[in-house]
Amino acid sequence: MKAPDHCLDITRETCPMTFVRARLQLDRMASGEVLELRFAGEEPRRNLPRTLREQGYELLEEGEDVLWVRKP
């Protein structure tokens, strides 16, 4: 996969701020751009993918502590 257009490190954030920070970054991005989202902990690992999908974002890849998300 090519390099992401944007990277966001939210490893120091806790839920629900992990989603809030991710959403703020995604809102600033253009359609089709890819965000590399780095996080830490079990709660964001469970919640972020589900919530992002529910919001209409495309998850390209899921790693242990990283997601690659495309803005529709």
N, C-alpha and C positions, 0 to 999 in steps of 0.2 A: 504494500500500500504506500502511496505517496505521502510526503510529510503533511501534517495537518496545517490548516490555515491559521489556527489560533491554538494556544495552550493555556490552560488554567489549572493552577495548583490550589486545591481546596483541602489539602491534607490537615490543616489546622482548624478547619471548621467542623461544626457538629450539626446534625439534622435539627431543624429544617433549613438552616443556613446553607448547607451544601447545595440543596436544590435552588435556593434563592440566588446564590452567587452564580451557579451554572446558568440559570434562566436569564439573569441580567447580561451575561456574556453572550449567550445565544441571541438575545434580542438585538444586540449591537452588530451582529454578523449578517452578511448577505445570504440570500437563498443559495443553497448548494455548497456553502463553505463547511469545512470540517473542523470540529473542536476536539482537541485531546484534553480530556478531563482527568486529572489525577486527584485521588481521594484516599482516605485511610479509615479503616474501621468496618465492622460488620454491618452497622445500620445503613450507611450510605451504599455499601455493596448490595444490600437487599433492595433499598428504596429507590436509588437513582435510576437504574435501568427501567424499572416498572413505571415510575412517574414520567420519565422522559418519553417513553413509548406512548403513554396515555396522552401526553401533550402533543403528539404527532411527530416527534423527532425520530430519525432513523439511526439505530445503533449499528455501526459498521463492524465494530469489534469490541469484545469485552475481555479485559485482562483481570488479574487479581485485584489490582488497585488502580486501574485505568480504563476509561471508556473512550471510544472514538465515535463522535456523534455528528451526523450531518443535519444541517438545518434545511427543512423542506422549502 
